[in-house]
Amino acid sequence: MAVKNAMRDWVVAATAEELSALAFKARTTVGTLRQLAGGYRTGGKAVATSQLATNIELATKYMARTGLEPVLRGEISNACAGCDLYKKEHAKCPK
């Protein structure tokens, strides 16, 4: 089964240095990022806590470049995806 999620897309497109930088900026480890990307124990879906998802979103927005789009917190956190504030903030988001 091929895993497809926003975190996986980011990890695949990033260099090793960018992945390490993301882990540092998001206050986590490269291993945790890889587990999110692989959908470890979640059936292929990236599932993070709301705090980690927010940290990842902010860091990936800061690190964005062509081919390396930001990962929105609602794409990797069920709590964020269901939040009315998140829905309102991203209602017009092209992603």
N, C-alpha and C positions, 0 to 999 in steps of 0.2 A: 504494500500500500504506500503510495507516494504522499508524503505529508505536504500540505500547501497552507501556509498561513503567513501573515505579514512579517512576523519575527523571522521565519525561515528565509523569506525573500531577502531580508536585511542581512542576515548572517552569511548567506551564500554570496551576496554581492560585495560584502566588506572584505578588506584585507585583514590579515592577522593583527596588524597594528591598530586598525580601526576597531576591531572587536575588543582588543585589550583596553583601548581608550573608552569605549562604551561601557565596559564592565566597571572601570574606575569611576566614570562620571555618574553612572546609575547606582553606584554603591553596591555592586554585586560581583559575581565571578563570571569568568568566561564559561565555566562549566554550567552554571545556572542559565546563562543565555542560550547555550547549545541545547539544554534540556527543554527550554521554552520553545525554541525553534523546531525541535524534533517532536514536540507534543508528548513528551515523556509522561506516561501513565494517564494521558487525557484523550486518547484516541485521535491524536494528530492535531488537536486544537491547542494553541498556546494559551495557558491559563496562569496568570500572575496575580499577586495581591494588588490592590489598588495603589498602594504606595510604590511598589516596584514598577508597576505599569506607568505611573506618572513620572518616575525618575527616568525610565526608558524613553518615554515620549519626549521629555525635555532634552535629554541627551541626543537623541536621534534628530531632533529638529536643529539643534546646534551643529551637529556633524553632517547635515544633509549635503549631498552633492548629486550630480547627474548619475543616475543608476542606484542611488542610495537614498531612497525616500524615507521620510520620518515614519515611525511606527506609532500610530495613535493608541492611546491607552485603552480605548473602548474595543480595540481589535484584539487585545491580549488580556483583558480583565472583564469577567462577567459583571462584577460590581460596578465598574465604570460604564460598561455598555448599557446597563439598566438605569443609570443615574440621569435624572431630568436635566441637571446642569450640563452634563456632557452632551446629551442629545441636543440641547439648545445651542451650545457652543459650536457643535459640528453639523448643524442642520444644513448649512450651505457649503459644507466642505466637499470639494470635488472628488475626493477619494471614495 
